[in-house]
């Protein structure tokens, strides 16, 4: 390798940083470098510095753009998933809403066209009853969809100033509202009043009544009015029963809604409290009702810092449990946190 | 030759819906049968050989498309014209049912009982001509 003797070194400087050196050897003519040479080379080295800096910035920029592109791609995938969930929600909700509407529209159209003019009153009334029933169903589905959306946009949670309420009255109101449906389905709806008064809980009565009401409504829906059970070697017919009870448990107030209905398969219990539980395929859609009842119950009970769960056996029945903390307990936790903050501030915080 | 009344089978889980269509079709001179689930529907189709089947897509615990696949797989039922009658307005379901050979895809809220009868009559007349 030919040894090069440096005759001239030009620094490449950008933003006060030395990023390189241009090394020049002897001129071929062996003459010295002139002032004009220096000026030309100085200009060249400035331009070279800028070009090198720009190239390096460009490389960095490519990396930044790559990482931002990946970030956008990830966000797009999430957005697509959310849109798909929303679109499925709309698909299923619109189907649930259309179901009662098609009966209302169909029957009223036929009546207006005169199809039922010569029907005996009793048969006419059966069709009118169908319209009335479907109208109520429609209203319930709309309410459920609105509730579920409400919880989607703003989770409910009890606050320090949420009032204390007697849970027995809330449950009794929920049972009363379900009495008519139980009669129509010919099921015994039993409210087992607690023997002693219970401690109060912190909560919103309208939400808790909605939650208990939804559990009762489900129990009624999935319990036949009569069923055959095997006893010894014979078969006996028993009546459908839904029982509602409440008691003080060591962990709080325990509400139980139990039925002797069709039960729930073990593998479906976990997913039960999701929206349209089991509705990822159309086959398992709730054909009657909104499919949102249990989702709404979970939102409400979570907001009350409680727990909801189910125990069930196929063909034997199900029991849904709601556990709510007693008012004092929630307050106690809050005051303990306040104490901890005080201690922390005393030792570590600003005086 | 054959029966004077055309026989329609409706596979649909809502009793109010069944009552409504039963009233209209019988008034218009049809023989009307109804099944509330896929299994009963398939059995009735096999044994009673309706002239046309009205099939809902959303049945309790099963999918009308699955029922249709079975109808089209059985030699006794595969030639019976099927009209999908549903409230599930999903394009994918419409396409799938067409693939399987459905004659029509009707949204329940968008058709009056009288118009449904007209459509059924039109399908039956076309079939007879063949």
Interface residues (C-beta under 8 A of the other chain):
Chain A: X91 X94 X95 X98 X99 X101 X102 X103 X105 X106 X107 X109 X110 X113 X115 X116 X126 X127 X130 X133 X134 X281 X282 X283 X284 X285 X287 X288
Chain B: X13 X14 X16 X17 X19 X20 X21 X23 X24 X27 X57 X58 X59 X60 X61 X62 X63 X66 X87 X88 X89 X90 X93 X107 X108 X109 X112 X113 X114
